C-alpha cells in the first residue's frame, strides 16, 4: 500500500463490503422466488394465474389521483369476484 500511495485509503471497517453485497439483493430475491418452481408445469400454471390477477389489479395508482384509483380498484375487485364466483 505504501508503494501505491494508498495508505490513507484503506477501509477495514466491519461492513466495508456491505455495499457490494446489497447490490445483489434484487437478483437474489428473484432467484429465491424461482426456486419454488422445480417443474415447468407448475411455473406455467402460476404464471398464467398471476398474469390474470396482475393485469386486472395493476392500475398504476401513482399516475392518477387517489379517488380515481380507489374507484378503479373497487371496480376491478367487483369484476374479479364475478369471474371467480
Beta strands, then each sheet from edge to edge (+ up, - down):
end
